[in-house]
Amino acid sequence: GLGVIAPLAVFNGSDGKPMATAGLPPLAYGVVRHVGEAMAMVVADSAAIAQDAADLIEADLEALPVVASIDAALEAGAPRVWPHLAGNAALDWEDGDKQASDAAFARAFHIASVELDDPPLAPAAMEPRAAIAQWTPDAGGAADSTSGGPGHYTLIASTQGVMVVRKQLAEHVLKIAPENLRVVTRDVGGGFGTKVQAYPEYAALLFAAKLTGKPVKWSASRLESFLTDTRGRDSKIQADMAFDAEGRILGIRADVKVGIGAYTSTYIAIVATNNTKNCLSSVYRVPSIRLRSRMVFTNHSALGAYRGAGRPEAIYLIERLLDRASETFGIDRAELRRKNLIPASAMPYAAVNGQTYDSGEFEAVLDKALALADWNGFAARAAESKQRGLLRGQGISTFLEWTGGNALEERVTLEVRKSDSDDGIIEIFTAVNGMGQGIQTSLAQLMVDAFGVPMEKIRVVMGDTDRGDGFGSAGSRSLFTGGSALQVGAERTIASARQLAAKELE
């Protein structure tokens, strides 16, 4: 009777039709689609007993044809990850002015081309995913699943934001009102995008807590995390860059195929499309950009928002294209980049991919990097290494990241408390979450500056769906979006305080 963890981002393809989706089930049902997918759950009084019982389970499985790579999934007549989906493509998406792109490449003096593999990465945060689930019956109900009402669920889990996890589990899986599920996150030993969403184990734990009438806890082993956490990358890239005779960029076109695994994770549609598109201008003047991106089902665990999430793929292809072109033109790699940098005088700069850069002194950054690296002294270092029988390499890359700041809103709540125990304490609630990046301290410092009070007067409350609302930590936005919201909240609080003080003091 449980639902699946459905994606929260669903895009239309170039044909105008919504992408194909496949939410993550709490346990595999009917078909196991990747190594590591959970088929059964054992609840016991100790981990040792649970492991012994799990070892007694015999799985009666029939081997099915698989597609283990992007190319295999896209071959004509390839086995289908989902029976109703011929071709295994979840989304075929395009962006950019095709006419302008064709014109740019038609007049090019030189076209540089690359074919790149961006292999999958397995996240490995210091703390594997872990959770505790509890269920309490409605008033008057029995303390087990025979209770007439939905009861109240509590999930304590290692997440990057409790609101998204509550939404997915309450609305999609348990099919209950959000207020009947409380999600709490305390200390988190690393997130990196992997812990931004709900996972099947959380749903299974909540179900087990209701079934047994007892709290149920679980922690992934390192191997389980390796097999089941949402992965990063896994793409195949073909890209071209057009240049005029002076070595100036005329346009970029790219065809990116992304292996998303057997299920569509929470934000995979954003990872595979907009995150790449929005970085394709990078720090360079690029008059024309054309991108085709295909999300492809494969028999692997789900791909997700991990460490850059589509952005490094864009920078990878741009920087490799520039290196390739420098060989053709006989221009130093750094100088070819300098020739194409957006100058500070062009700010604010409207990039052709729809982004506006408010500032940036990219040439100054390049000059400083070249000086610190002693770029021009490389030949001497390489010669010295060769005399010792060693090889030495030299690389250069610039990374400009589009973040989630203008795509996701954030909400904060501030309260100046007055009681015998809390007199003068300024309590702030935010949905952005600490996971080792020190965001609690940063937010508290903002409030110290805004209110002019010592740090001990600031109380930062995070990770509790019963305390407020908001989005959470993802897309490198916790401080400049969550912090900006907090700054606005502080200004409004002070304005209200002035009104109250004026009235009190006449």
C-alpha positions as CSV (number, residue, x, y, z in Angstrom):
1,G,0.0,0.0,0.0
2,L,3.0,2.4,0.1
3,G,3.8,4.7,-2.8
4,V,7.1,5.4,-4.4
5,I,9.5,8.3,-3.8
6,A,8.7,10.4,-6.8
7,P,11.0,13.1,-8.3
8,L,10.2,16.7,-7.4
9,A,11.6,18.0,-10.7
10,V,9.9,16.9,-13.9
11,F,10.8,18.5,-17.2
12,N,9.3,18.4,-20.6
13,G,11.4,17.1,-23.5
14,S,12.0,18.7,-26.9
15,D,8.7,17.1,-28.1
16,G,6.8,19.0,-25.4
17,K,5.9,15.8,-23.5
18,P,6.8,15.2,-19.8
19,M,9.8,13.0,-19.1
20,A,9.4,9.4,-18.1
21,T,9.6,8.9,-14.3
22,A,10.2,5.9,-12.1
23,G,10.1,6.7,-8.4
24,L,12.1,4.7,-5.9
25,P,10.1,1.9,-4.1
26,P,10.6,1.2,-0.4
27,L,11.5,-2.4,-1.4
28,A,11.9,-3.9,-4.8
29,Y,8.5,-5.2,-6.0
30,G,8.3,-7.8,-8.8
31,V,11.6,-6.9,-10.4
32,V,15.1,-6.0,-8.9
33,R,16.6,-3.4,-11.2
34,H,20.1,-2.9,-9.9
35,V,22.7,-4.5,-7.6
36,G,22.2,-3.4,-4.0
37,E,18.4,-2.8,-4.3
38,A,16.7,-3.9,-1.1
39,M,14.3,-6.8,-1.5
40,A,13.4,-7.6,2.1
41,M,13.6,-6.0,5.5
42,V,14.3,-7.8,8.8
43,V,13.4,-6.2,12.2
44,A,15.0,-7.7,15.3
45,D,16.1,-6.8,18.8
46,S,19.8,-6.6,17.8
47,A,21.7,-6.1,14.6
48,A,23.3,-9.5,15.0
49,I,19.9,-11.3,15.1
50,A,18.7,-9.2,12.2
51,Q,21.8,-10.2,10.1
52,D,21.3,-13.9,11.0
53,A,17.7,-13.8,9.9
54,A,18.5,-11.9,6.7
55,D,21.1,-14.6,5.8
56,L,18.2,-17.2,6.0
57,I,16.3,-15.4,3.3
58,E,16.4,-17.2,-0.1
59,A,15.7,-15.1,-3.1
60,D,14.0,-16.9,-6.0
61,L,15.2,-14.7,-8.8
62,E,15.2,-15.2,-12.6
63,A,18.1,-13.5,-14.4
64,L,16.9,-10.8,-16.9
65,P,18.8,-9.1,-19.7
66,V,20.5,-5.9,-18.4
67,V,21.8,-2.6,-19.8
68,A,24.9,-1.7,-17.9
69,S,26.1,1.3,-19.8
70,I,24.6,4.3,-21.6
71,D,25.6,3.1,-25.1
72,A,24.1,-0.3,-24.4
73,A,20.9,1.2,-23.2
74,L,20.5,3.3,-26.4
75,E,21.3,0.5,-28.9
76,A,18.4,-0.5,-31.2
77,G,16.5,-3.4,-29.6
78,A,18.3,-3.0,-26.2
79,P,16.7,-4.7,-23.2
80,R,14.2,-2.3,-21.5
81,V,14.8,-1.2,-17.9
82,W,11.1,-0.4,-17.9
83,P,8.8,-2.6,-20.1
84,H,6.8,0.4,-21.4
85,L,9.8,2.5,-22.4
86,A,11.4,1.5,-25.7
87,G,14.8,3.0,-26.1
88,N,15.4,3.6,-22.4
89,A,15.4,7.4,-22.8
90,A,13.7,9.2,-19.9
91,L,14.1,12.6,-21.4
92,D,15.5,14.1,-24.6
93,W,16.0,17.8,-24.0
94,E,17.4,20.7,-26.0
95,D,18.2,24.3,-25.4
96,G,19.6,27.2,-27.4
97,D,19.0,28.9,-30.8
98,K,19.6,26.2,-33.4
99,Q,19.7,28.7,-36.3
100,A,22.2,30.9,-34.5
101,S,24.4,27.8,-33.7
102,D,24.3,26.5,-37.2
103,A,25.3,30.0,-38.5
104,A,28.2,30.3,-36.1
105,F,29.6,26.9,-37.1
106,A,29.1,27.5,-40.8
107,R,31.4,30.6,-40.7
108,A,34.0,29.1,-38.3
109,F,37.7,29.2,-39.3
110,H,38.3,26.2,-37.1
111,I,36.2,23.7,-35.1
112,A,37.6,21.9,-32.1
113,S,35.9,18.6,-31.1
114,V,36.1,16.2,-28.1
115,E,34.5,13.0,-27.0
116,L,34.6,12.5,-23.3
117,D,33.7,9.9,-20.7
118,D,32.7,11.2,-17.3
119,P,32.6,8.0,-15.2
120,P,30.3,7.5,-12.3
121,L,31.4,8.5,-8.8
122,A,30.3,6.9,-5.5
123,P,29.8,9.3,-2.6
124,A,31.6,8.5,0.7
125,A,30.6,10.9,3.4
126,M,32.2,10.4,6.8
127,E,28.8,9.3,8.1
128,P,26.8,6.8,6.2
129,R,23.1,7.3,6.0
130,A,21.3,6.4,9.2
131,A,17.8,6.9,10.6
132,I,15.4,6.2,13.5
133,A,11.6,5.8,12.9
134,Q,8.8,6.0,15.4
135,W,5.0,5.8,15.2
136,T,2.5,6.8,17.8
137,P,-1.3,6.0,17.4
138,D,-4.0,8.6,17.3
139,A,-5.6,9.3,20.6
140,G,-7.5,6.3,21.8
141,G,-5.9,4.0,19.2
142,A,-4.0,0.8,19.8
143,A,-0.2,1.1,19.9
144,D,0.2,-0.9,16.7
145,S,-1.0,-0.8,13.1
146,T,-4.5,-1.8,14.0
147,S,-5.2,1.8,15.0
148,G,-8.0,3.3,13.0
149,G,-6.2,6.6,12.1
150,P,-2.9,7.4,10.4
151,G,-1.2,8.2,13.7
152,H,1.9,10.3,13.9
153,Y,5.2,9.4,12.5
154,T,8.6,10.7,13.5
155,L,11.8,10.2,11.4
156,I,15.2,11.2,12.8
157,A,17.6,11.0,9.8
158,S,20.8,12.4,8.4
159,T,19.5,14.8,5.8
160,Q,20.4,18.1,4.1
161,G,17.0,19.5,4.7
162,V,14.0,18.1,6.5
163,M,11.2,19.7,4.5
164,V,12.0,17.9,1.2
165,V,12.2,14.6,2.9
166,R,8.9,15.1,4.7
167,K,7.2,16.2,1.5
168,Q,8.3,13.1,-0.4
169,L,7.5,10.6,2.4
170,A,4.2,12.1,3.5
171,E,2.7,12.9,0.2
172,H,4.1,10.3,-2.1
173,V,4.8,7.2,0.1
174,L,2.7,7.2,3.2
175,K,-0.1,9.3,1.6
176,I,-0.8,11.3,4.8
177,A,-1.1,14.9,5.7
178,P,2.4,16.5,6.1
179,E,1.6,17.4,9.8
180,N,1.3,13.7,10.6
181,L,5.0,13.2,9.9
182,R,7.8,15.0,11.8
183,V,11.3,14.8,10.3
184,V,14.3,15.8,12.5
185,T,17.9,16.1,11.5
186,R,20.6,16.7,14.1
187,D,24.4,16.5,13.4
188,V,25.3,15.3,9.9
189,G,28.6,13.9,8.9
190,G,28.7,15.2,5.4
191,G,26.1,15.6,2.7
192,F,27.5,16.8,-0.7
193,G,24.0,16.5,-2.4
194,T,23.6,12.9,-1.6
195,K,21.5,13.5,1.5
196,V,19.2,16.1,-0.1
197,Q,16.3,13.6,-0.7
198,A,14.3,10.8,0.9
199,Y,15.5,7.2,0.5
200,P,13.7,3.9,0.4
201,E,15.1,2.8,3.7
202,Y,13.4,5.8,5.4
203,A,10.0,4.7,4.1
204,A,10.6,1.1,5.1
205,L,11.6,2.1,8.6
206,L,8.5,4.2,9.1
207,F,6.3,1.3,7.9
208,A,8.1,-1.1,10.2
209,A,7.7,1.2,13.2
210,K,4.0,1.3,12.6
211,L,3.8,-2.4,12.1
212,T,5.7,-3.3,15.3
213,G,4.5,-0.4,17.4
214,K,8.2,0.2,18.4
215,P,11.0,2.6,17.4
216,V,13.2,1.1,14.6
217,K,16.7,2.2,13.9
218,W,19.0,1.5,11.0
219,S,22.5,2.5,9.8
220,A,23.9,1.7,6.4
221,S,27.2,-0.1,6.2
222,R,29.9,1.4,4.0
223,L,29.1,-1.2,1.3
224,E,25.4,-0.5,1.4
225,S,26.0,3.2,1.0
226,F,28.4,2.4,-1.9
227,L,25.6,0.4,-3.6
228,T,22.5,2.5,-2.9
229,D,23.4,6.2,-2.3
230,T,22.6,8.4,-5.3
231,R,25.7,8.5,-7.5
232,G,27.4,11.4,-9.4
233,R,28.4,11.9,-13.0
234,D,28.1,9.0,-15.4
235,S,27.8,10.8,-18.7
236,K,29.2,10.6,-22.2
237,I,29.9,13.9,-23.9
238,Q,30.4,14.9,-27.5
239,A,31.1,18.6,-28.0
240,D,32.4,21.1,-30.5
241,M,33.7,24.7,-30.2
242,A,33.8,27.1,-33.2
243,F,36.5,29.7,-33.6
244,D,37.2,32.6,-35.9
245,A,40.7,33.1,-37.5
246,E,41.9,35.1,-34.5
247,G,41.1,32.3,-32.0
248,R,37.9,33.9,-30.6
249,I,35.0,31.6,-29.7
250,L,32.0,31.7,-32.0
251,G,29.9,29.0,-30.4
252,I,29.6,25.8,-28.4
253,R,27.4,22.8,-29.2
254,A,27.2,19.8,-27.0
255,D,25.5,16.4,-26.9
256,V,25.4,15.0,-23.4
257,K,24.1,11.5,-22.5
258,V,23.5,10.9,-18.8
259,G,23.0,7.5,-17.3
260,I,20.5,8.1,-14.5
261,G,20.2,4.5,-13.3
262,A,17.0,2.6,-12.9
263,Y,15.1,5.3,-11.0
264,T,14.5,9.0,-11.3
265,S,15.9,10.7,-8.2
266,T,14.5,13.9,-6.7
267,Y,16.4,16.5,-8.8
268,I,18.0,14.5,-11.6
269,A,16.2,16.4,-14.3
270,I,17.8,19.6,-13.1
271,V,21.2,18.0,-12.8
272,A,21.1,16.6,-16.4
273,T,19.8,19.8,-18.0
274,N,19.8,23.3,-16.5
275,N,22.9,22.8,-14.3
276,T,25.0,21.9,-17.3
277,K,23.4,24.6,-19.6
278,N,23.9,27.4,-17.1
279,C,27.6,26.8,-16.8
280,L,28.3,26.5,-20.6
281,S,29.3,30.1,-20.9
282,S,31.7,29.9,-18.0
283,V,34.0,32.9,-17.9
284,Y,34.3,33.3,-21.7
285,R,32.5,35.3,-24.3
286,V,30.4,32.6,-26.1
287,P,28.0,34.2,-28.6
288,S,26.1,30.9,-29.3
289,I,25.4,27.9,-27.2
290,R,23.4,24.8,-28.2
291,L,22.9,21.8,-25.8
292,R,21.2,18.5,-26.2
293,S,20.9,16.4,-23.1
294,R,19.4,12.8,-22.8
295,M,18.6,11.1,-19.6
296,V,19.0,7.3,-20.1
297,F,17.8,4.5,-17.8
298,T,20.4,1.9,-17.0
299,N,20.5,-1.0,-14.5
300,H,22.4,0.9,-11.9
301,S,21.4,2.7,-8.6
302,A,19.9,6.2,-9.2
303,L,22.0,9.1,-10.2
304,G,21.6,12.2,-8.1
305,A,22.8,15.7,-7.1
306,Y,26.4,14.9,-6.0
307,R,29.4,17.4,-5.9
308,G,28.6,19.8,-8.7
309,A,25.7,17.9,-10.2
310,G,26.0,18.6,-13.9
311,R,28.1,21.7,-13.6
312,P,31.6,20.0,-13.7
313,E,30.5,18.2,-16.9
314,A,30.0,21.6,-18.6
315,I,33.4,23.0,-17.4
316,Y,35.1,19.7,-18.4
317,L,34.0,19.9,-22.0
318,I,34.8,23.7,-22.3
319,E,38.3,23.4,-20.9
320,R,39.1,20.3,-23.0
321,L,37.9,22.0,-26.1
322,L,40.1,25.0,-25.4
323,D,43.1,22.8,-24.9
324,R,42.4,21.0,-28.1
325,A,42.0,24.3,-30.0
326,S,45.3,25.7,-28.6
327,E,47.2,22.8,-30.3
328,T,45.6,23.7,-33.6
329,F,46.3,27.5,-33.3
330,G,49.7,27.0,-31.8
331,I,48.7,29.4,-29.0
332,D,49.6,28.9,-25.4
333,R,46.6,27.4,-23.5
334,A,46.6,30.3,-21.0
335,E,46.7,32.9,-23.7
336,L,43.9,31.4,-25.7
337,R,41.8,31.5,-22.6
338,R,42.8,35.1,-21.9
339,K,41.8,36.1,-25.5
340,N,38.3,34.8,-24.8
341,L,37.7,36.0,-21.2
342,I,34.7,38.3,-20.4
343,P,36.3,41.6,-19.5
344,A,35.4,43.4,-16.3
345,S,34.3,46.3,-18.4
346,A,31.5,44.2,-19.8
347,M,29.8,43.7,-16.4
348,P,26.9,43.3,-15.9
349,Y,27.3,40.6,-18.7
350,A,24.3,38.9,-20.2
351,A,25.4,35.4,-21.2
352,V,23.6,33.8,-24.2
353,N,22.5,30.9,-21.9
354,G,20.2,33.3,-20.0
355,Q,22.5,34.0,-17.0
356,T,23.6,37.6,-16.0
357,Y,27.0,38.0,-14.3
358,D,26.9,41.1,-12.0
359,S,30.7,41.2,-11.6
360,G,33.9,39.4,-12.3
361,E,37.6,40.2,-12.9
362,F,38.5,37.0,-14.6
363,E,41.7,38.2,-16.2
364,A,43.0,39.3,-12.8
365,V,42.2,35.9,-11.4
366,L,44.0,34.2,-14.3
367,D,47.1,36.4,-13.9
368,K,47.3,35.6,-10.2
369,A,46.9,31.9,-10.8
370,L,49.6,31.9,-13.5
371,A,52.0,33.7,-11.2
372,L,51.4,31.5,-8.2
373,A,51.8,28.4,-10.4
374,D,55.0,29.8,-12.1
375,W,53.3,28.8,-15.4
376,N,56.2,30.0,-17.6
377,G,58.8,28.1,-15.5
378,F,57.2,24.8,-16.3
379,A,59.7,23.8,-19.1
380,A,62.6,24.0,-16.6
381,R,60.8,21.9,-14.0
382,A,59.9,19.3,-16.7
383,A,63.5,19.1,-17.8
384,E,64.7,18.6,-14.3
385,S,62.2,15.9,-13.7
386,K,63.2,14.1,-16.9
387,Q,66.8,14.0,-15.8
388,R,65.5,12.0,-12.8
389,G,63.5,9.7,-15.0
390,L,60.2,11.3,-13.9
391,L,57.3,12.8,-15.9
392,R,55.7,16.1,-15.1
393,G,52.4,17.5,-16.4
394,Q,50.8,20.9,-16.6
395,G,47.1,21.6,-16.7
396,I,44.9,24.7,-16.5
397,S,41.1,25.0,-15.9
398,T,38.7,27.7,-14.8
399,F,35.5,26.9,-13.0
400,L,32.5,29.1,-12.8
401,E,29.5,27.7,-10.9
402,W,25.9,28.5,-11.4
403,T,24.2,27.8,-8.0
404,G,20.7,27.3,-6.8
405,G,20.3,30.9,-5.6
406,N,17.9,32.2,-8.2
407,A,16.0,28.9,-8.5
408,L,14.9,28.1,-4.9
409,E,13.5,30.3,-2.3
410,E,14.3,30.2,1.4
411,R,12.2,31.0,4.5
412,V,13.4,31.8,8.0
413,T,11.7,32.6,11.3
414,L,13.2,35.0,14.0
415,E,11.9,35.3,17.5
416,V,13.2,37.6,20.2
417,R,12.3,35.7,23.4
418,K,11.4,37.1,26.8
419,S,11.1,34.7,29.7
420,D,13.0,34.0,32.9
421,S,15.2,31.5,31.2
422,D,15.4,33.0,27.7
423,D,15.4,36.7,28.3
424,G,17.0,38.5,25.3
425,I,17.7,35.3,23.4
426,I,17.3,35.8,19.6
427,E,16.2,32.4,18.2
428,I,16.3,31.8,14.5
429,F,14.8,28.8,12.7
430,T,16.1,27.9,9.2
431,A,15.6,24.9,6.9
432,V,19.2,25.1,5.7
433,N,21.1,22.5,7.4
434,G,24.6,22.0,8.9
435,M,26.5,19.1,7.6
436,G,30.1,20.0,8.4
437,Q,30.3,23.3,6.4
438,G,29.9,25.5,9.6
439,I,26.7,27.2,8.4
440,Q,25.4,27.5,12.0
441,T,28.3,29.8,12.9
442,S,28.0,31.8,9.7
443,L,24.3,32.5,10.3
444,A,24.9,33.4,14.0
445,Q,27.7,35.8,13.0
446,L,25.2,37.6,10.6
447,M,22.8,38.0,13.5
448,V,25.5,39.3,15.8
449,D,26.2,42.0,13.2
450,A,22.5,42.8,12.6
451,F,21.4,43.0,16.2
452,G,24.6,44.1,17.9
453,V,24.5,41.4,20.6
454,P,27.1,38.9,21.7
455,M,27.2,35.4,20.1
456,E,25.7,33.7,23.2
457,K,22.5,35.6,22.7
458,I,21.9,33.9,19.3
459,R,20.3,30.5,19.1
460,V,20.2,28.8,15.7
461,V,17.6,26.0,15.3
462,M,17.8,23.7,12.3
463,G,16.5,20.4,11.1
464,D,12.9,20.1,12.5
465,T,9.8,20.2,10.4
466,D,7.7,21.1,13.5
467,R,9.6,24.4,13.9
468,G,9.3,26.1,10.6
469,D,9.4,25.9,6.8
470,G,11.9,26.4,4.0
471,F,13.9,24.3,1.4
472,G,17.2,23.2,2.8
473,S,20.8,23.0,1.8
474,A,21.6,22.2,-1.8
475,G,23.1,23.9,-4.8
476,S,25.7,25.9,-2.8
477,R,23.1,28.3,-1.6
478,S,22.9,27.9,2.2
479,L,24.6,31.2,3.1
480,F,23.8,33.5,0.3
481,T,20.1,32.5,0.1
482,G,19.4,31.4,3.6
483,G,21.7,34.1,5.0
484,S,20.1,36.7,2.8
485,A,16.7,35.7,4.0
486,L,17.9,35.9,7.6
487,Q,19.3,39.4,7.0
488,V,15.9,40.5,5.7
489,G,14.2,38.9,8.6
490,A,16.5,40.7,11.0
491,E,15.8,44.0,9.4
492,R,12.1,43.5,9.7
493,T,12.4,42.3,13.3
494,I,14.4,45.4,14.2
495,A,11.8,47.6,12.5
496,S,9.0,46.0,14.4
497,A,11.0,46.4,17.7
498,R,11.4,50.1,16.9
499,Q,7.7,50.5,16.5
500,L,7.0,48.7,19.8
501,A,9.7,50.7,21.6
502,A,8.4,54.0,20.3
503,K,4.9,53.2,21.6
504,E,6.3,52.0,24.9
505,L,8.5,55.0,25.4
506,E,6.0,57.5,23.9
